């Protein structure tokens, strides 16, 4: 059985969008960001998840690191994935601190079929339909990423960080 998997970076040439926060209670601001994922992307509870929740209160300052993912299906073959990370620290005495949020957006497209018929059918489908649709998906994904960045920036008073490729 043949299989084609295409992974596109929506934010090319930069791989991540970085936002930073400095102020009171950065831990709570970071957790509130997680609660905005479902309403913003218009997805159900199964379309988002928290894969990592680390909190270290043994030192001064206390540190935390969170990772979330968002999965939004565009078609039977194509899915948009957002990976959101926050890493920060908070002072136990003043409850002030900071964190950096990093957003990565990719699109995964997977086709599979029987190997004898798969390749010629894939080429025909790709030439006639998919290349144009793929560009539309990439534009939609990029718009989601930039809209999410702007919403977080305005709602939580975050600063736009340096957008640098982190490979």
Order of alpha helices (4+ residues) and beta strands (2+ residues): beta-beta-alpha-alpha-beta-beta-beta-beta-alpha-alpha-beta
